[in-house]
């Protein structure tokens, strides 16, 4: 409601006439309201409640006032009426997330349908204006294929397999929108942790074949390259000669009798 808005109040009734009838009105002190008194062509006075300062339901949802009518007799007589002003809600507050950036780390072998995290927003309004719906916003398509955001409770679950070797970090944009159309945004950062789900790959390069029978010890026969797609300790490779079998093909000399 805008400032200077007026609300007409019921007039007081006084069976006396002339100066002994209602002469003025007063209202209890209040930072938001003042009183204006109007006079009709027939001489009757009636009060109007004037809004002087904007109301905020989130700070105070009702105001209690006392209206006093005073006559002009001697002695002066007066009557009072209770006025209760209920402040209805306007959608003047956007939702607010509990965090600007949500961060979480999960293993790449996390089963499908597992809870990754839950975003949460609150709205100071009430009723429909406080009902919040969650959705992805500015989120890459590859992330939308892997994660699902429940629009009602903000729970994010994985709907696809996570693979550290494919993507080790996702950044999701999330939006909270209230029933009145106001919205706010936050981000979710999901870090994928590596699991030892890849075996080392062994390849041979620069193989010497055949090998001369008079080759001296230390002669390079082949170069072995090992690659593991995992990281950290999961990607460290140890060469164990006792577990490797080298097949060396060479031609035997022909013996003449």
C-alpha positions, -999 to +999 in steps of 0.1 A: +000+000+000+014+034-010+020+062+014-008+088+020-034+061+013-066+068+033-090+044+050-124+058+060-135+049+096-169+046+111-182+079+127-190+080+164-227+085+173-237+110+200-274+115+209-266+151+221-268+180+196-249+211+190-217+217+210-225+186+231-222+163+200-190+149+186-165+177+180-131+159+173-113+126+169-079+114+182-058+083+176-032+066+196+004+074+186+017+052+159+047+056+135+027+044+105-007+061+108-021+096+114-057+108+116-075+132+093-110+145+102-134+155+074-167+174+078-197+167+056-221+194+043-245+186+071-218+194+097-211+158+108-175+149+113-160+116+102-124+103+107-100+089+081-069+068+088-039+080+068-009+058+060+022+079+065+050+053+065+052+021+045+042-012+061+064-043+062+046-075+071+078-094+076+086-070+105+051-065+119+020-082+105-006-062+125-010-029+143-033-020+172-048+015+174-073+033+196-097+058+181-111+084+205-142+105+198-145+137+220-176+159+224-176+197+233-197+195+265-187+205+300-175+182+313-160+167+281-171+132+274-154+107+251-157+072+236-131+049+222-130+022+196-103-005+190-088-006+155-067-036+144-049-033+111-038-066+096-010-063+070-014-088+041+016-101+023+030-087-009+057-105-029+084-081-020+111-106-010+130-129-034+141-164-023+175-166-007+198-197-009+216-208+022+249-207+003+262-188-026+282-218-038+276-254-027+306-277-029+307-315-026+330-343-035+318-378-046+334-410-057+331-419-094+316-453-084+286-436-067+256-458-075+229-443-097+201-425-078+223-416-049+219-382-032+247-359-041+236-329-021+205-308-014+202-271-021+179-250+001+163-216-003+140-196+020+115-168+013+104-142+039+070-139+023+041-162+030+016-184+012+021-187-026+047-160-025+069-183-003+064-215-023+097-222-040+105-243-071+140-254-080+155-258-115+188-259-133+200-227-149+230-221-171+239-258-167+258-276-195+240-304-213+265-330-202+257-322-166+219-324-171+223-359-185+241-370-153+223-351-126+186-346-116+173-317-095+140-323-077+119-291-083+102-294-049+129-302-024+161-292-041+177-327-039+203-334-065+209-371-075+230-387-101+210-404-129+241-414-149+274-430-143+302-408-131+336-412-147+366-393-134+386-400-165+358-384-186+349-354-164+364-347-129+344-315-121+308-303-128+295-267-122+257-265-121+237-234-120+205-236-099+175-213-096+149-209-069+117-192-080+088-183-057+051-184-066+050-147-073+078-149-099+108-136-080+139-157-083+175-161-072+205-181-083+233-202-069+260-226-081+268-262-073+304-275-077+307-312-078+342-328-077+345-364-088+371-384-069+391-411-087+387-448-081+411-475-092+388-487-120+414-489-148+441-515-153+475-505-167+479-507-205+512-522-217+525-515-251+559-525-267+578-501-289+611-504-308+612-543-306+644-558-320+637-590-338+656-611-344+682-607-316+718-617-324+731-646-304+762-628-296+744-597-281+761-584-251+743-581-217+726-548-215+715-547-251+681-531-255+657-557-269+624-537-265+610-505-250+579-511-228+554-483-223+528-486-195+498-462-192+472-461-164+442-437-168+437-434-131+454-406-111+475-403-080+484-436-063+459-454-086+479-443-116+514-452-103+528-483-120+554-507-106+573-530-130+576-566-117+599-587-139+587-619-122+552-613-135+563-605-171+571-630-197+592-618-226+592-639-258+623-632-278+622-646-313+655-651-331+669-673-358+691-703-348+723-708-370+723-739-392+749-764-382+767-782-411+781-817-405 
